[in-house]
Structure formats: structure tokens, C-alpha cells
Amino acid sequence: MNPMKKNILYIIFFMSLIACKQEAIFELEGHSGQALRNGTVGLRYPTAPGRQYFLSTQADSSDYFFLTGEITPGKVAFLNFGYQHLPLYVEKQHRVVKERDNYYILSDQKESLQNRYVQYMRQIYTLDSAYNQLCQGYDTISDIDRKALLSDRLKLDFARRNDRIIQGIKEFSGTEIALNIVNELMYFCEVDYRFFTRAMEALGDSAPEGDLKNRVTEAYEQAKNRQLTGNAPTFSLPDMNGKMYSLEDFKGKYLLIDFWASWCAPCRMVAPIIEEIASERPDIKVGKINVDEQPELASKFGIMSIPTLVVMKNGKIVTKVSGARPKKAILEML
């Protein structure tokens, strides 16, 4: 096989509209450029479970495949082959290119929405790669101040990446591309309600109707229903001597709760700092909740990572932060 074929998958894509059906008829052929376990190449919609294709075919022994059929205009679909999962906003002619370990579907129309979508995906990939590189070795840092500095840097980089995502949603407003950006980040949106809200605001009211919009909207409503109202969940827990305390017992005082687990290395770094604050500041009540022993309570507080420190006063949550923090930063929360 020509070595170039291993790196570039050329796809011929023909499309014409049928007025009565409002569907695009197309032909798609090319070489996958890789050995496929079962030879299947298929197209599916984002809301389809698993690999439920509306069109599929088998690649032959030379990894060549041919697909033909209909697709509704204005829809996002995914081309799947091997472990590849490629977003496709249907236009006239496309080709799939491989860049390092990534595949992208490019349109022959230079200013097409698909090409703009690819440009966005490349930028997100670059930001993610830089962030992941910075994360390497984080758990091995023993100096709490150095770890806090790196944590702050990671937060800034992560915020920059999130800002680019929101910009992308706005850029493709009114198309299923914008909806699919949110859909592919659903795992993250469901644990970060603030970001999810920003994404929904960026979508606005112009998102096209359909299954994809319904999925995103329903997921947001479910996330909204899980949020704290500002009032801390009621609870009763024993102290080290077995005496039971409830939230009502700490009215008028700051209550600092450390959500932790024994297997969590950053938690062990924060633990002595929390103990120092407890001994030095009698005006602050300090508690520790093991998330493995109290999973339901951790869920009520919306704990998604540890260590997480929650500050409350008069039954209301004042602030909540995740990650290791030096003593000064923790005291500034109070």
C-alpha cells in the first residue's frame, strides 16, 4: 500500500437535495488507513446509542470502503471506524486527514462550517495537550506552596480552555455544531454546573430543534435540580469522642469542613494544616468528612473531587474550593 494512504484517508462525498424529502443523498468512499477489527465503517447520529449506525458498510482487505445513502441536512453525524469518532457537518466533498494521532474530516470548501469546526477542534486539542503536560508530576510534588502555585497555574490554563469552548459555542450558534460541542462535553458539564450554565447561555434560543437539543436541555435541567440552593444540607455526625453534632450547633460561627479520603495524597498534605487551624483558631469550628464513609453526604454537598474545603456560616455555604491549599489561602477563605 502507498505509505501516503496510511496517513491520509481520502473520502469522496457527493450530495444533492431532494425537495420532497429534504434529505441529502451522498456517496462516501475511501481508505481507513488502518487495520479494522471487524471492518465496519459507519455513520451515526450523536444521540444514537453505542454504534447504532444509520449507514454502515464493511471495509475490504485493502481497507477500502464505500457508503451511500441519505442524511438530513443541518445535522451533525459521526463517522466511526476502528477507534475513530469523527464529527461531520455534512457539506459537498470531504476528506479525512490524519495529524499525528488525530483524524479530522475536512471539506473541500475552504470557508465551510466543517473546516471552521476542525479549526476549533485543533485549538482545543492544543490547549488540552498543554494542560495535560503541565499536570504531569503534580501528585509527586511534596512542597505545599509549590503545589499551590502549580494548582493556580492549572486553574488559569483550564479557564482559558473553557473560555475557548464558550467562544466556539457562540461561533457556531444556531447550528447542531454548537449543540454537539456541549454534547461531547456532557461528562464535564454534569459535574460543573457553572460551566454548564455558561454553555447554555452561549447556545441561546437559536439552537435547532431535534433529539440533540432535547438531550442537552434535559441534561441541563437535571443538573440544575441537583444544585445546592445556598443553604448547606442538614446533617448530624459524631466527633472523635462519639458526641453527635448537627449544623444547628454551629450557628454564628464559621464551620470549615474538609472532605477527604485516606487514599488521597493531596488530602494527606492538607490534613496537618487543617489540624493547625483547628488548634490555633477556637473561633472556627473544623470538621473532617471521609467521602468513602459518607458518600451520600458528599453527594449532597456536590463533592466531585478531593480534597474539597467547604466554609459555612449560619447554615449557609460561604465558599467551596477543591485541591490542596497552603495555610494562608485556607485562612483567607474564612
SULZIKA-V919317 format. One record per helix or strand of 2 or more residues. SS is the DSSP state (hx for helix, st for strand). FROM is the first residue (numbers start at 1). TO is the last residue. Records with the same first field share a line. If there is no record, write none. Layout:
# SULZIKA-V919317
SS: FROM-TO + FROM-TO
This chain:
# SULZIKA-V919317
hx: 3-7 + 113-135 + 138-140 + 144-171 + 176-184 + 186-189 + 193-203 + 211-225 + 247-250 + 265-280 + 295-300 + 327-332
st: 8-9 + 12-13 + 16-18 + 23-31 + 40-45 + 55-58 + 64-72 + 76-81 + 84-89 + 94-99 + 102-107 + 236-238 + 244-246 + 254-260 + 284-290 + 308-313 + 316-322
